[in-house]
Amino acid sequence: MSRDRVITTPPVLLLAASASTTAVFLSAVAGWQRGGWIVERALWVAVGIVLVTAAHLLPALCKPQGRGLRAVGMVIWSGCLAATCYGHAVFFIMAQRHAGELRTAVVPVVTTTGRDLGAIERDRADVLARLVRVTERRCVEPCSALRIERATVTAKLEAIDAERGEAHRAEAEQDRAAAARTAALADPVTGAMTAFGMSAARADLVTGVVFAGVLEAVACFSWLLALRPATVTRTVTEIPVTPAQQGSNTLPVTAAIPISAPVTAESAPLLKLPVVEQADDVTRVTAAVTTGELRATVTEIRKFLGCSQARAAAVRKQLELQPTQ
């Protein structure tokens, strides 16, 4: 006798439970982040837990069912899996964004205290034009006022050039700080994917979906293994059924003793009994066949005597050995 039952292996069950627990927490956190009010967040969390549970258990639960139910279950499972992977991807993207904000916070901020580089360039242009005009002026006699003005304009131009250099250095430091913040905001792994022409946002989305798909695949396959049906075979000791137990009206038949065995006083009654009983069955069957009540076939004889197939065949053989009247 055999029957089907569900077996669970501790390592497989541990892996399935761990994957499902992780997926449930991911969906719960993602739902909490996507809601506004407390009620909305609670409902998002509940929906995520239901979808995760359905995505993990539906393949194992639908496997023993019929083809129609399996088809409907697989359609529902596909929707649950897609929604679950989307929720996990939301969590991964939000987690990466939060981690990037924390990394960006440690990047030093560069501040400038001087004037804007545009204003410096305008002042320099004015001073340079003034220096050109002073230089072009000529005096017939030595003119100290012109020399003083020329020296003053030249000094002012040098000061503006120095200020201009400081402004360029400050601007370069700001550019480096901005680049450092951008690099810190991006994930180290997904940031490397931008070298292949993929934007950082798309790289984050692709990696989030891949991680979610792998987690869901592990959970679904683990539950499929953990809840697989196994056939358990029970060994039943069958008691030989004697003709008396099969409903025969004749005396019980004991096991025949081999002919080669020596006949003793104890075994003599056992040898007589089967021969007498078989002769009685042959007589009954012969009378029934003669009157047309029974056909001389093994099946009809077995039904008539209520005996086994082998006994009916033996009686049929005895009928064939009887002389034709």
C-alpha positions in Angstrom: 0.0 0.0 0.0 1.3 3.5 -0.9 0.2 7.0 -0.2 1.6 10.5 -0.9 2.6 12.9 1.8 4.7 16.0 2.0 8.3 15.7 3.2 10.6 18.5 4.3 14.4 18.4 4.5 15.8 20.6 7.3 18.5 22.3 5.1 16.0 23.0 2.3 13.4 24.2 4.7 15.9 26.5 6.4 16.9 28.0 3.0 13.3 28.5 2.0 12.3 30.1 5.3 15.4 32.4 5.2 14.7 33.5 1.6 11.0 34.1 2.3 11.7 36.0 5.5 14.2 38.2 3.7 11.8 38.9 0.9 9.0 39.7 3.3 11.1 42.3 5.1 12.2 43.8 1.8 8.6 44.1 0.6 7.6 45.5 4.0 10.3 48.2 4.0 9.6 49.1 0.3 5.9 49.4 1.0 6.5 51.6 4.1 8.6 53.9 2.0 6.0 54.2 -0.8 3.1 55.1 1.5 2.2 58.6 2.8 -0.2 58.1 5.7 0.2 55.4 8.3 -2.8 53.5 6.9 -1.4 53.7 3.4 1.9 52.4 4.6 0.3 49.5 6.5 -1.7 48.5 3.5 1.3 48.7 1.2 3.1 46.4 3.7 0.2 44.0 3.8 0.0 43.8 0.0 3.7 43.2 -0.3 3.6 40.3 2.2 0.6 38.6 0.4 2.3 38.9 -2.9 5.6 37.5 -1.6 3.9 34.6 0.1 1.9 33.8 -3.0 4.9 34.1 -5.3 6.9 31.6 -3.1 4.2 29.0 -2.4 2.0 28.9 -5.5 4.4 26.7 -7.6 4.6 24.1 -4.8 0.9 24.2 -4.0 -0.2 24.0 -7.7 2.0 21.1 -8.6 -0.2 18.3 -7.4 -3.3 19.9 -8.9 -4.8 19.3 -12.4 -3.6 20.9 -15.6 -6.3 23.6 -15.6 -5.6 24.7 -12.0 -1.9 24.7 -12.7 -2.4 27.0 -15.7 -4.4 29.5 -13.7 -2.0 29.2 -10.8 1.0 30.0 -13.1 -0.7 33.0 -14.5 -1.4 34.4 -11.0 2.1 33.4 -9.9 3.6 35.4 -12.8 1.8 38.5 -11.8 2.8 38.0 -8.1 6.4 37.5 -9.1 6.5 40.6 -11.3 4.9 42.7 -8.6 7.3 41.3 -5.9 10.4 41.9 -8.1 9.2 45.5 -8.7 8.8 46.1 -4.9 12.3 44.6 -4.3 13.7 46.8 -7.0 12.2 49.9 -5.3 13.8 48.9 -2.0 17.2 48.3 -3.6 17.1 51.7 -5.4 16.0 53.6 -2.3 18.6 51.8 -0.2 21.3 52.7 -2.7 20.2 56.3 -2.7 20.3 56.5 1.0 23.8 55.0 1.1 24.9 57.5 -1.5 23.6 60.4 0.5 25.6 59.1 3.5 28.7 58.8 1.4 28.2 62.3 0.0 27.9 63.8 3.5 31.5 63.0 4.3 32.8 64.8 1.2 34.1 68.2 2.3 32.3 71.2 0.9 34.4 73.9 -0.7 33.3 77.5 -0.2 34.7 80.6 -1.8 35.1 84.0 0.0 36.3 86.1 -2.9 34.5 87.8 -5.7 32.9 86.0 -8.6 35.2 85.1 -11.5 33.0 87.0 -13.9 33.3 90.3 -12.0 37.0 89.8 -11.8 37.3 89.4 -15.5 35.3 92.6 -16.1 37.5 94.6 -13.8 40.6 93.2 -15.4 39.3 94.2 -18.8 38.7 97.8 -17.7 42.2 98.0 -16.0 43.9 96.5 -19.1 42.2 99.1 -21.4 43.2 101.9 -19.0 46.8 100.6 -19.1 46.8 100.6 -22.8 45.6 104.2 -22.9 48.2 105.3 -20.4 51.0 103.5 -22.3 50.0 105.2 -25.6 50.2 108.7 -24.0 53.5 110.6 -24.7 55.1 113.6 -23.0 57.5 116.0 -24.6 59.3 116.4 -21.4 59.6 113.9 -18.6 56.2 113.6 -17.1 56.1 112.2 -13.6 52.4 112.1 -13.4 52.2 109.8 -16.4 54.7 107.4 -15.0 52.9 107.3 -11.6 49.6 106.6 -13.3 51.2 103.9 -15.5 52.7 102.2 -12.4 49.4 102.4 -10.6 47.4 100.8 -13.4 50.1 98.1 -13.8 50.0 97.3 -10.1 46.2 97.2 -10.2 46.3 94.8 -13.1 48.7 92.5 -11.3 46.5 92.5 -8.2 43.5 91.6 -10.4 45.5 88.8 -12.1 46.4 87.4 -8.7 42.7 87.5 -7.7 41.8 85.9 -10.9 44.3 83.0 -10.3 42.7 82.5 -6.8 39.3 82.4 -8.3 40.4 79.8 -10.9 41.9 77.6 -8.2 38.7 77.9 -6.1 36.6 77.0 -9.1 38.8 74.0 -9.8 38.4 72.8 -6.1 34.6 73.2 -6.4 34.6 71.1 -9.5 36.6 68.4 -7.9 34.3 68.4 -4.8 31.3 68.2 -7.1 32.9 65.2 -9.0 33.6 63.6 -5.6 30.0 64.0 -4.5 28.8 62.6 -7.7 31.1 59.6 -7.4 30.1 59.0 -3.8 26.4 59.2 -4.7 26.7 56.4 -7.2 27.1 52.8 -6.2 30.7 51.6 -6.6 29.6 48.6 -8.7 26.8 50.2 -10.7 29.0 53.2 -11.2 31.4 51.1 -13.2 28.6 50.1 -15.5 28.4 53.6 -16.8 31.6 52.9 -18.7 29.5 50.7 -21.1 27.3 53.6 -22.0 24.6 52.9 -19.5 23.3 55.7 -17.3 23.7 55.5 -13.5 19.9 55.4 -13.0 19.4 52.6 -15.4 22.3 50.7 -14.0 20.7 50.9 -10.5 17.4 49.7 -11.9 19.0 46.8 -13.7 21.0 45.6 -10.7 17.9 46.0 -8.4 15.8 43.9 -10.7 18.5 41.2 -11.0 18.9 41.0 -7.3 15.2 40.7 -6.8 14.8 38.0 -9.5 17.6 35.9 -8.0 16.1 36.2 -4.5 12.7 35.2 -5.7 14.1 32.3 -7.8 15.9 30.9 -4.7 12.8 31.2 -2.5 10.4 29.7 -5.1 12.7 26.8 -5.9 13.5 26.1 -2.2 9.8 25.9 -1.3 9.2 23.7 -4.3 11.8 21.3 -2.9 10.7 21.6 0.7 7.0 20.9 -0.1 7.5 18.2 -2.8 5.3 15.1 -2.4 7.0 11.8 -1.7 5.6 8.3 -2.0 5.7 6.3 1.2 5.3 2.6 0.8 3.8 0.6 3.6 4.5 -3.1 3.6 1.3 -5.1 4.5 1.7 -8.7 5.4 -1.1 -10.6 3.6 -2.6 -13.6 5.2 -3.3 -16.4 2.7 -7.0 -16.7 2.0 -8.3 -20.3 2.2 -11.3 -21.5 0.3 -13.3 -21.4 3.5 -12.5 -17.6 3.8 -13.6 -17.0 0.2 -17.1 -18.1 0.9 -16.9 -21.8 -0.2 -19.4 -24.2 1.2 -16.9 -27.0 1.4 -14.5 -27.9 4.2 -11.3 -26.0 4.7 -8.4 -27.1 2.5 -5.0 -27.5 4.2 -1.7 -27.2 2.4 -0.8 -30.2 0.3 2.1 -32.4 1.4 4.6 -33.2 -1.3 4.4 -36.7 -2.7 8.1 -37.3 -2.1 7.6 -36.7 1.7 7.3 -39.9 3.7 3.8 -40.8 4.8 3.5 -41.2 8.5 0.6 -41.9 10.7 0.3 -38.2 11.5 0.2 -37.1 7.8 -2.2 -39.8 6.6 -5.4 -37.9 7.5 -4.0 -34.8 5.8 -3.6 -36.7 2.6 -7.1 -38.1 2.6 -8.9 -34.9 3.2 -7.9 -32.9 0.1 -8.7 -35.9 -2.1 -12.1 -36.4 -0.7 -12.9 -32.7 -0.9 -11.6 -32.5 -4.5 -13.7 -35.5 -5.4 -16.7 -33.9 -3.9 -16.2 -30.7 -5.8 -15.7 -32.7 -9.0 -18.9 -34.5 -8.4 -20.9 -31.3 -7.8 -19.5 -29.6 -10.8 -20.2 -32.7 -13.0 -23.8 -32.8 -11.8 -24.2 -29.1 -12.5 -22.7 -29.4 -16.0 -24.8 -32.4 -16.8 -28.0 -30.6 -15.8 -27.0 -27.6 -17.8 -26.8 -25.4 -14.8 -23.1 -24.7 -15.2 -20.6 -24.4 -18.1 -17.4 -26.3 -17.8 -15.1 -23.2 -17.7 -12.6 -22.2 -15.1 -14.4 -18.9 -14.4 -17.8 -20.5 -14.0 -16.4 -23.3 -11.8 -14.6 -20.7 -9.6 -17.8 -18.8 -9.1 -19.8 -21.9 -8.5 -17.5 -23.3 -5.9 -16.4 -20.0 -4.5 -12.8 -21.2 -4.6 -9.5 -19.9 -6.0 -8.5 -19.8 -9.6 -6.0 -22.6 -9.2 -8.6 -24.9 -7.5 -11.1 -24.2 -10.2 -8.4 -25.1 -12.8 -7.7 -28.4 -11.0 -11.4 -29.3 -11.0 -11.7 -28.4 -14.7 -8.8 -30.8 -15.4 -10.4 -33.6 -13.5 -13.5 -33.1 -15.6 -11.5 -33.5 -18.7 -10.0 -36.8 -17.4 -13.4 -38.4 -16.7 -14.5 -40.9 -19.3 -17.2 -39.7 -21.7 -20.5 -41.3 -21.0 
